[in-house]
């Protein structure tokens, strides 16, 4: 089937892809980028039937992330195995249209490094000048639409020029949309910037809203972007069984990014769970196909080792001051400073220490109140 840019093939067939083979992964990445740059489409990929369980959206995304840039893009692929005898299978991968082309393949195989590719005339080709002109025209059209909205704004409208970091929905609207998506697909979570922004507006958020889904969404999201995690747990005031359920749900989800989860999940489990539940959870982590989770299970294999890790972090310092000497308000104030735009890796490294100390104090208060 012949194709042109903007009219992608309904199905592109790719033979014999082995996920353990570097060249095969590059070939697959090139095909996906070319389809996304050309309006989207579907790949039918031949595989060994024994490899079927490995072909899922989460693992495929992890494998392709290093190959396709910009890394902020999340390809929402769906993989549907189709059994074929003998010993072979086909997976069908739906590739959406890239809304902000072009995607770049960092290792483009025969097309060279940092290749921009499209599908044309039934095959993958390097993008031509006409392709880049088309993408530029599409961008120009979007900008003109936004300018038209400005020109046609009512005289009473308040117009303000803002930087990129300021362009955000109101917290309530952002959460409303995010909760609706979360209901439909639990893997649709908030990103790190959203969590930092919402943390700054935490006083306006009702974590019990939508039947508790707001709090669950924030905790699930923060398990993947740990900076604000312990604060959300403290604000949500969840009990042990609720946290246990959320942690087990997180392990079962098929989202792509579980690196931060491997770091913090044992620590959260040690704070909320008893020894038996902790060991059962660690066993689930150890059996996970995600390397970050399996490795974390080996590092903190027992409840006692995880509790010791929590206490070591609570003995940490911030700018030369022991965390234990900071008041509750000061812990939050310092966290707010770290949550401001541009804090970058400082937030991801230092906010969890502040949040863990704050959460541990709240749990200690709860334990004392229950025993009184």
Secondary structure, DSSP 8 states (H G I E B T S, - for coil): ---BTTB--S-EEE----TT-HHHHHHHHHHHHHHHHTT-EEEEEEEEGGGGGG-SHHHHHHHHHTTEE-TT------EEEEEETTTEEEEEEEE---TT---EEEE-GGG-EEE-EEEETTEEEE--HHHHHHHHHHHHHHHHHHHHHHHTS-TT-------GGG----HHHHHHHHHHHHHH-TT----HHHHHHHHHTGGG--TTTGGGHHHHHHHHHHHHSGGGHHHHHHHHT--HHHHHHHHHHHHH---S--HHHHHHHHHHHHHHS-HHHHHHHHHHHHT-S-HHHHHHHHHT-SHHHHHHHHHHHHT-EETTEEGGGS-HHHHHHHHHHHTSTT-THHHHHHHHHHHHHHHHHHHHHHHHHHH-
